[in-house]
């Protein structure tokens, strides 16, 4: 039985009103990844309280005690904070992990009207390093990762690197959410990606032509094996048997696609990282790898785009809150695309794709240079013609003047003759 089905049977009667604290809690969770992580983090706290029963039963007990005894809750939160601090000291968890547990607890309390002074609690919670010390993956590491023999990996990585989407976005993405964008000559320059379509968190970003072509090749490959591709087709699906194997056929049918869920995408990336030698075992004393497995792609996008794009535009494409500025700063999609196109080369991984762009740019620059030289030559030709015209005018003036002198001399000769 699913969690959502179980909680329908679990209610608390308070002032003759049926309250379901788990439903209230889950109602506030928007992203699929939050729906997966928050209940787990809350249950860790419920286990710390040594409450008995299933997750739902423990949550009910916690709800009842917290509503009746706020001081008990405050005391237990202090103890839980000290417990987590000791785990940090022993190297069991990182300091930046601890606040995540309290986010889940706080959300449960807020959604169920459990009053507690969170400002006082917050002061005792380890804050961790908000600017994490992990780095972004290098281009060499990304290229090495992409050599993994699974056709789905390239479109996944190219899309995440060039759009900055979170892992949870794949839960919504269909073929209709990828919209190619072309210039006035009909050449593909990028593609628009609709993220969390149909959800209140819906927004859009862009992907490079490299990412779009990888997605298109993947969709075409599926079509060749019998899948009927429509605008409603999931971008990522399960794999299928591609040969006439008589045994070991553990894969599904191409014509019967099953959506690849976010945990499957995460496992695929993780498997590729290890098998391609991009990720190694941690050395003694280390608690985290140099870059995060999936979030590293989002961080790569932010790092690259901030080199040339407006910081506010970067935040909007990442679906980050830009504060009060959001009330006044309303860039058009065209404006965002123009800014995004300035960083396409930085978000393009395959050198061949980048080379095509460089050749195109060089050709354009050469054409512009040739045009300017032609203009300059035409200008010089005009100047020469002008000079020739001026010389011709001078020559005609001299001839006219000479004729006038000759005429005057002839008249003077006539006068002298008449005198004699």
C-alpha positions in Angstrom: 0.0 0.0 0.0 1.3 3.4 -0.9 2.0 6.1 1.7 -0.8 8.3 0.3 -3.3 5.4 0.7 -2.2 4.6 4.2 -2.6 8.1 5.5 -6.2 8.2 4.4 -7.0 5.8 7.3 -4.9 7.8 9.9 -6.7 10.7 11.5 -6.8 12.5 14.8 -10.0 13.9 16.2 -9.5 17.4 17.6 -12.5 19.6 18.6 -14.7 17.2 16.5 -12.6 17.9 13.4 -10.7 15.1 11.7 -7.1 16.1 11.2 -4.6 14.2 9.0 -1.2 15.5 9.8 0.6 13.4 7.2 -1.7 14.7 4.4 -1.1 18.2 5.5 2.6 17.6 5.5 2.7 16.0 2.1 0.4 18.7 0.6 3.2 21.2 1.1 5.7 19.2 -0.9 5.9 20.2 -4.5 9.0 18.7 -6.2 9.2 14.9 -6.6 12.6 14.9 -4.9 11.2 16.7 -1.9 8.3 14.2 -1.7 10.9 11.5 -1.5 13.4 13.1 0.9 11.3 15.0 3.4 9.3 12.0 4.9 12.6 10.1 5.3 14.1 13.1 7.2 11.1 13.5 9.4 11.1 9.8 10.2 14.7 10.1 11.4 13.5 12.6 14.0 10.5 10.4 15.0 12.9 7.5 15.5 15.1 9.7 17.7 12.0 10.4 19.8 11.7 6.6 20.3 8.1 6.6 19.1 6.5 3.2 18.3 4.6 2.0 15.2 4.6 2.7 11.5 5.7 6.1 10.1 2.0 7.2 10.1 1.4 6.1 13.7 4.6 7.7 14.9 3.6 11.0 13.1 0.2 10.9 14.8 1.8 10.4 18.3 4.2 13.2 17.6 1.4 15.5 16.5 -0.7 14.8 19.6 2.2 15.4 22.1 3.5 18.5 20.3 0.1 20.1 20.2 -0.4 19.5 23.9 3.2 20.0 25.2 5.1 22.7 23.2 7.8 22.8 25.9 8.4 19.1 25.3 8.9 19.7 21.6 11.3 22.5 22.2 13.3 20.3 24.6 13.4 17.4 22.1 14.5 19.7 19.3 17.4 20.9 21.4 18.4 17.3 22.2 18.1 16.4 18.5 20.4 19.3 17.6 23.0 18.3 20.1 22.8 14.7 18.8 23.4 15.8 15.2 26.3 18.0 16.3 28.0 15.0 17.9 27.5 13.1 14.6 29.2 15.9 12.7 32.0 15.8 15.2 32.5 12.1 14.7 32.4 12.4 10.9 29.2 10.6 10.5 27.4 13.4 8.6 28.5 16.7 7.1 27.6 19.9 8.9 25.5 21.2 5.9 23.3 18.0 6.1 21.9 18.8 9.6 19.6 21.7 8.6 17.8 19.5 6.2 16.4 17.4 9.0 15.0 20.5 10.7 13.5 21.8 7.5 11.3 18.6 7.4 10.3 18.9 11.0 9.5 22.6 10.7 7.4 22.0 7.6 5.4 19.3 9.5 4.8 21.7 12.4 3.9 24.7 10.2 1.4 22.6 8.1 -0.2 21.3 11.3 -0.3 24.6 13.3 2.2 23.4 15.9 3.6 26.5 17.5 7.3 26.7 18.3 9.8 29.5 18.3 11.9 28.4 15.3 14.1 31.5 15.6 15.4 30.2 18.9 15.9 26.7 17.5 17.6 28.0 14.4 20.4 29.7 16.4 21.5 26.3 17.7 21.4 24.4 14.4 24.7 23.9 12.6 24.6 26.1 9.6 27.2 24.3 7.5 29.0 25.8 4.6 26.3 27.4 2.4 28.8 28.0 -0.3 29.8 24.4 -0.6 33.5 23.6 -1.2 32.7 21.1 -3.9 33.7 22.1 -7.4 32.0 21.7 -10.8 32.9 18.7 -13.0 35.6 19.5 -15.6 34.9 19.2 -19.3 37.4 16.3 -19.4 35.4 14.5 -16.7 32.1 15.1 -18.5 33.5 13.8 -21.8 34.8 10.7 -20.0 31.4 10.2 -18.4 29.6 10.5 -21.7 31.6 7.6 -23.1 29.5 5.3 -21.0 27.6 2.9 -23.3 24.0 3.9 -22.6 22.2 6.0 -25.2 20.2 7.8 -22.6 23.2 9.3 -20.9 24.2 12.0 -23.5 20.7 13.5 -23.8 20.4 13.5 -20.0 23.8 15.1 -19.3 23.7 17.6 -22.2 20.2 18.7 -21.1 21.0 19.2 -17.5 24.3 21.0 -18.1 22.9 23.4 -20.7 19.6 24.2 -18.8 20.4 23.9 -15.1 17.3 21.8 -14.4 17.1 19.8 -11.2 16.9 16.1 -11.2 13.2 16.2 -10.2 12.3 17.9 -13.5 12.7 14.6 -15.4 9.5 13.4 -13.6 7.5 15.8 -15.8 9.5 16.1 -19.1 7.8 15.0 -22.3 8.8 15.5 -25.9 6.3 18.4 -26.2 8.2 20.3 -23.6 11.2 20.6 -25.9 10.7 23.4 -28.4 13.4 24.0 -31.1 14.3 27.6 -31.7 15.7 28.8 -35.1 17.2 32.0 -36.4 15.8 34.0 -39.4 17.7 31.7 -41.8 16.1 28.6 -40.3 19.2 27.4 -38.5 18.8 25.7 -35.1 20.3 28.0 -32.4 18.8 26.4 -29.1 15.6 24.9 -27.7 13.2 26.0 -25.1 12.5 23.6 -22.3 9.3 23.7 -20.2 10.1 22.6 -16.6 7.5 21.2 -14.2 4.8 21.6 -16.8 1.3 21.9 -15.2 2.7 22.5 -11.8 2.5 25.8 -9.9 6.3 25.8 -10.1 6.3 25.7 -13.9 9.0 27.8 -15.6 11.2 27.7 -18.7 14.8 27.6 -19.5 16.9 26.8 -22.6 19.1 24.0 -23.9 21.9 24.1 -26.5 21.5 22.8 -30.0 23.9 20.0 -28.9 21.4 18.9 -26.2 18.4 19.2 -28.6 20.1 17.1 -31.2 21.0 14.5 -28.6 17.4 14.3 -27.5 16.2 14.2 -31.1 18.6 11.3 -32.0 17.4 9.4 -28.9 13.7 9.9 -29.8 14.4 8.8 -33.5 16.3 5.8 -32.2 13.2 4.7 -30.2 11.0 5.3 -33.2 13.2 3.0 -35.3 12.6 0.2 -32.9 8.8 0.5 -33.0 7.9 3.0 -30.3 5.2 5.4 -31.5 6.7 8.8 -30.6 4.2 11.6 -29.9 4.3 14.9 -28.1 3.2 13.0 -25.0 6.1 10.6 -25.1 8.3 10.7 -22.0 11.8 12.0 -22.7 13.4 9.2 -20.7 12.2 5.7 -20.7 13.3 2.1 -19.9 15.6 0.2 -22.2 14.5 -2.7 -24.3 15.8 -5.8 -26.0 17.5 -4.9 -29.3 18.4 -8.3 -30.5 16.8 -11.8 -31.0 18.1 -13.1 -27.7 16.5 -16.4 -26.6 17.6 -16.0 -23.0 18.4 -13.4 -20.5 15.8 -11.1 -22.1 15.2 -9.0 -19.0 14.4 -5.8 -20.9 11.0 -4.5 -21.9 9.5 -3.9 -25.4 10.3 -0.9 -27.5 6.7 -0.5 -28.3 5.7 -0.5 -24.6 7.6 2.3 -23.0 7.9 2.8 -19.3 9.0 6.2 -17.9 12.4 6.2 -16.4 11.9 7.7 -12.9 14.3 10.1 -11.3 15.8 7.4 -9.1 16.6 5.4 -12.3 18.2 8.5 -13.9 20.2 9.1 -10.7 21.3 5.4 -10.6 22.3 5.6 -14.3 24.5 8.6 -13.7 26.0 7.1 -10.6 26.8 3.9 -12.4 28.4 5.8 -15.3 30.5 7.9 -12.9 32.0 4.8 -11.3 32.4 2.6 -14.3 34.1 5.4 -16.3 36.5 6.1 -13.5 35.3 9.6 -13.0 34.5 8.9 -9.4 36.9 7.0 -7.0 36.7 5.8 -3.5 37.0 8.4 -0.8 40.4 8.5 0.9 40.6 8.2 4.7 39.2 11.2 6.5 37.2 12.4 3.4 33.4 12.6 3.7 32.4 13.9 0.3 33.6 13.7 -3.3 35.1 16.7 -5.1 31.9 17.4 -7.0 28.3 16.4 -6.4 26.9 13.6 -8.6 23.9 15.4 -10.1 23.8 18.8 -8.6 27.3 19.3 -10.1 25.6 19.7 -13.5 23.4 22.5 -12.2 26.4 24.1 -10.6 28.3 23.8 -13.9 25.4 25.7 -15.7 25.5 28.5 -13.1 29.2 28.9 -13.2 29.4 29.0 -17.0 26.4 31.3 -17.5 27.5 33.8 -14.9 30.6 34.6 -17.0 28.6 36.4 -19.7 25.0 36.5 -18.8 23.1 39.0 -16.6 23.1 37.5 -13.0 19.3 38.1 -12.7 18.7 36.2 -16.0 20.8 33.3 -14.7 18.8 33.1 -11.5 15.5 33.2 -13.5 16.6 30.3 -15.8 17.5 28.4 -12.6 14.1 29.2 -11.2 15.6 31.0 -8.2 13.8 33.7 -6.4 15.3 37.1 -7.2 13.5 38.9 -4.4 11.8 42.2 -4.7 13.4 42.6 -8.2 10.9 40.1 -9.5 8.1 42.6 -9.2 9.9 45.0 -11.5 12.3 43.0 -13.7 10.2 41.2 -16.4 12.5 40.3 -19.3 10.8 38.8 -22.4 11.6 35.3 -23.6 13.4 36.9 -26.6 15.5 39.0 -24.3 16.4 35.9 -22.2 17.2 33.9 -25.3 19.5 36.6 -26.7 21.4 36.6 -23.4 21.5 32.8 -23.3 23.0 32.6 -26.8 26.0 34.5 -25.5 27.0 31.5 -23.4 26.1 28.6 -25.7 29.7 28.0 -26.6 30.6 27.6 -22.8 27.7 25.1 -22.4 28.7 23.1 -25.4 30.7 20.0 -24.5 31.5 18.2 -27.8 34.4 19.9 -29.5 33.0 19.0 -32.9 29.8 20.9 -32.2 31.8 23.8 -30.9 34.1 23.7 -34.0 31.1 24.0 -36.2 30.1 27.1 -34.4 33.6 28.5 -34.5 33.8 27.8 -38.3 30.4 29.5 -38.7 31.6 32.5 -36.7 34.9 32.6 -38.6 33.0 32.4 -41.9 30.7 35.2 -40.8 33.7 37.3 -39.6 35.5 36.7 -43.0 32.3 37.7 -44.9 32.1 40.8 -42.8 35.7 41.6 -43.4 35.4 41.0 -47.1 32.3 43.3 -47.2 34.2 46.0 -45.4 37.1 45.7 -47.9 34.7 45.9 -50.8 33.2 49.0 -49.3 36.6 50.5 -48.7 37.6 49.7 -52.3 34.4 51.2 -53.7 35.1 54.3 -51.6 38.6 54.6 -53.0 37.3 54.1 -56.5 34.9 57.0 -55.9 37.7 59.2 -54.7 39.8 58.4 -57.8 36.8 59.2 -60.0 36.3 62.4 -58.1 39.9 63.4 -58.6 39.7 62.6 -62.3 36.6 64.7 -62.6 38.4 67.5 -60.8 41.4 67.2 -63.1 39.0 67.1 -66.1 37.3 70.3 -64.8 40.7 71.9 -64.3 41.8 70.9 -67.8 38.7 72.2 -69.4 39.0 75.5 -67.4 42.6 75.9 -68.6 41.6 75.2 -72.2 38.8 77.8 -71.9 41.1 80.3 -70.3 43.7 79.6 -73.1 41.0 80.2 -75.7 40.0 83.4 -74.0 43.7 84.6 -74.0 44.1 83.7 -77.6 40.9 85.6 -78.4 42.1 88.6 -76.5 45.5 88.5 -78.2 43.8 88.3 -81.6 41.6 91.4 -80.7 44.8 93.2 -79.6 46.4 92.4 -82.9 43.4 93.7 -84.8 43.5 97.0 -82.8 47.1 97.5 -83.7 46.4 96.8 -87.4 43.6 99.3 -87.4 45.8 102.0 -85.9 48.4 101.7 -88.6 
